[in-house]
Amino acid sequence: MKKIEQDIAAIKEAVIEKRLERFSRRDIIRSFFGALLFGLTSVFNSLLPVIAEHLSWIQIGIIILATIFILVFEIFFIGWTRVKGEKGRNPFEFTLKRLFATYFAALLVATFLVSTLGFYTIYSPEEVNKIIFILCLPCATGAVIADLVKRY
């Protein structure tokens, strides 16, 4: 009976509670693929260059801050809530590591998509940079969601 209770507790922890592991290379690679998936669905929006042309750099800055804000909430409130019994783990460090990794992945993927599709040949460098920062929002969301989906 004791063995069955231990097995049930182990299954509950593995299936229901899904404890977070340490951040690894696999998580970073998963972030790149999630960013690529969300970025591909957004980059073909025909209004993206039009929107970028009409936005000021202050508005682009607000988009960057909104992206970081969304990432922090996704990482901290969804990810950190599942860290249990880990004494010595700092929530700030936990969030910051994942924030930098996912935003960096989003920037790289957005730049890759924009350059691969030849936006540099059609639009001015300023408009291309704006498109990259606008595209970072869905890419960053995809990067975080890909990391969180593996938990479920």
Residue, then its C-alpha position, 0 to 999 in steps of 0.5 A: m500500500k505504501k508503494i502505491e501511495q508513493d507511485i501515485a504521488a510521483i505520477k501526480e507530480a509528473v503529470i499534474e504539477k509539472r515542476l520546472e526544470r533548469f533553463s537549458r539549450r533545449d529551452i532556447i531552441r524551443s523558443f526559437f521555433g516558437a518565435l519562428l512559428f508565430g513570426l511566420t504567421s505575422v510577417f505575411n500581414s500586408l499591413l505590417p509595412v504600412i503600420a511601420e511607416h506611420l508609427s513614430w519611434i516613441q510608439i515603437g518604444i511603447i511596443i517594445l515595453a509592452t512586449i517586455f511587460i507581456l513576457v515578464f508576466e507570462i514567464f513569472f506568473i505562469g512559470w514561477t508559480r510552478v517552481k516549488g520547494e526550490k530554496g535559493r532560487n531567485p524569482f528575479e534571476f529566473t524571470l530575467k534569464r528567460l526574458f533575455a533568452t526569449y527576447f533575443a530569440a524573438l529579435l533574431v527570428a524577426t530579423f531573419l524573417v525580414s531579411t529572408l523575405g527581402f524587406y531590405t530591398i523594398y523599404s527604407p532601413e528605418e521602416v525595416n527596423k520598425i517592422i523588426f520591432i513590431l514583429c518582435l511582439p508575436c515572435a516573443t509571445g511564441a518564444v515564451i508559449a513554446d517553452l510553456v507548452k512543453r510543461y503541459 
